[in-house]
Amino acid sequence: MSRSVKFKFRLYVAGNTQNSAQARANLGAICRDRLPDRHEIEIVDVFKEPMRALMDGVFMTPMLVKLAPSPIQKVVGTLSQTNIVLHALGLPFDTIPA
């Protein structure tokens, strides 16, 4: 995959619940470690924007949506199992530390 590809993510959270905070931290770590300067993260709090969450088909949180590059992919949970998250989102594995 080209090093210039920009990844766009949308993370749906439920306020500052423990699972939401953990998902934010884990996504931040994944992006810093594996996609430095090649990512954009939008956070949507379903407590503040419930209609948007419903319109986007979000019924569980935390939920991560990879918007770009195609295809769109979704992962539900705290994103704590990095290898599973990378695989599910089609992210490059070539930079995973041993």
Phi, psi and omega in degrees: 000140182297140179290347182267357180295131180262128179263136179239126182237151171232123180249119177268126181231165177247082180062222181253033177298159182302314181296321179294317178297320179294318179297318178300314181295316181293319178295318178301317179294317179300313182293318179296318185282323190245343181225047182300133179061016180228030181215157176221131182238128173249130178255129177241117178271115184292340175289326181272334182228061184297324180292322177297316179300315179297316180295329179274000178076028180264117181240355177222147175225157353288147177227128177256133176240124173270114183271327181210148354289165180298154358277161174293134179223153183230146175222133178253136176130190186277355178065027184280340178263087190306312183298321178293319179297313179301315180296313182299326182268358180070029179276156183294138177262350188296347181249012180289126178295150181288000000 
